[in-house]
Amino acid sequence: MEQLPDIPVDIVLTVLTTTDSADKARSLAEGAVAARHAACAQVSGPVTSVYRWEGAVTTDQEWQVLLKTTADSYPALERWITDTHDYDTPEIIATPVVRGSHDYLRWVRAETAK
């Protein structure tokens, strides 16, 4: 696997995951925020997901969880999602925030500081 470059620890990220029920999505969001792995999270859905799994194209209803964290907190958040999630291979995608309100980004950093 290719080694990705390190992202500066003060960079804010949005992290996306999905699950198959609103209750599970809310639980993932609340647990990540309670553990300070994320400053906040939004749950949206249902969305229709189309994907290939075990050789077949599948269509399912899912709920998205969008979490705000820092690059420094990301490894713990990824571990937490992987350990908590009931999917064999949960979607976990992190995207750097390239611009945003200074006060909001400072708040995200403060809420995820340990």
C-alpha positions in Angstrom: 0.0 0.0 0.0 1.3 3.5 -0.9 2.3 5.7 2.0 0.3 8.9 2.0 2.0 12.2 3.0 1.4 13.4 6.5 -1.1 16.1 6.9 -0.3 18.9 9.4 -1.9 18.1 12.7 -3.7 21.4 12.9 -5.6 20.8 9.7 -9.4 20.3 10.1 -10.9 17.3 8.2 -14.4 16.2 7.4 -14.8 12.5 7.7 -17.6 10.6 6.0 -19.0 7.2 7.0 -22.3 5.5 6.3 -24.4 2.9 8.0 -27.7 1.1 7.4 -30.0 2.8 9.9 -30.7 6.2 11.4 -30.2 4.9 14.9 -26.8 3.4 14.1 -25.8 6.7 12.4 -26.9 8.7 15.4 -25.0 6.3 17.7 -21.8 6.7 15.7 -22.1 10.5 15.7 -22.8 10.7 19.4 -20.1 8.3 20.4 -17.4 10.0 18.3 -18.3 13.4 19.7 -18.6 12.1 23.3 -15.1 10.6 23.0 -13.8 13.9 21.6 -12.7 12.2 18.4 -14.9 14.7 16.5 -16.1 18.1 17.4 -19.5 17.6 15.8 -21.3 15.4 13.3 -24.3 15.6 11.1 -26.5 12.7 10.1 -28.3 12.8 6.8 -30.3 10.3 4.9 -31.6 8.1 3.8 -29.4 8.0 0.7 -29.3 5.3 -2.0 -25.9 3.6 -2.2 -25.0 1.5 -5.2 -21.8 -0.6 -4.8 -20.1 -3.8 -5.7 -19.8 -6.2 -2.8 -18.7 -9.8 -3.0 -19.0 -9.9 -6.8 -22.5 -8.5 -7.0 -23.9 -5.0 -7.6 -26.0 -4.0 -4.6 -28.4 -1.2 -3.9 -29.2 -0.3 -0.3 -30.5 2.6 1.8 -27.9 4.1 4.1 -27.5 7.1 6.4 -24.4 9.3 6.1 -22.5 10.6 9.1 -20.2 13.6 8.4 -17.8 14.3 11.3 -15.5 17.3 11.8 -12.1 16.5 13.4 -8.4 17.4 13.1 -5.6 15.5 11.4 -4.2 14.9 14.8 -7.4 13.3 16.0 -8.1 11.4 12.8 -6.2 8.2 13.7 -8.2 7.7 16.9 -11.5 8.5 15.0 -10.7 6.0 12.3 -9.9 3.3 14.9 -13.1 4.2 16.8 -15.3 3.9 13.7 -13.6 0.7 12.6 -14.0 -0.9 16.1 -17.6 0.4 16.6 -19.0 -0.1 13.1 -20.9 -3.3 12.3 -19.8 -3.3 8.6 -16.9 -5.6 7.6 -15.4 -2.7 5.6 -17.0 0.6 6.7 -16.6 3.6 4.4 -14.2 6.1 6.1 -13.2 9.0 3.9 -11.3 12.0 5.2 -11.2 15.3 3.2 -9.1 18.3 4.3 -10.9 21.5 4.8 -9.1 24.0 2.7 -11.0 27.1 3.8 -13.5 27.9 6.5 -14.4 30.4 9.2 -11.5 31.0 11.5 -13.6 30.8 14.6 -15.3 27.6 13.5 -12.0 25.9 12.7 -10.6 27.0 16.0 -13.6 25.6 17.8 -13.1 22.2 16.0 -9.5 22.1 17.2 -10.5 23.0 20.7 -13.3 20.4 20.9 -11.0 17.6 19.7 -8.0 18.5 21.8 -7.1 16.0 24.4 
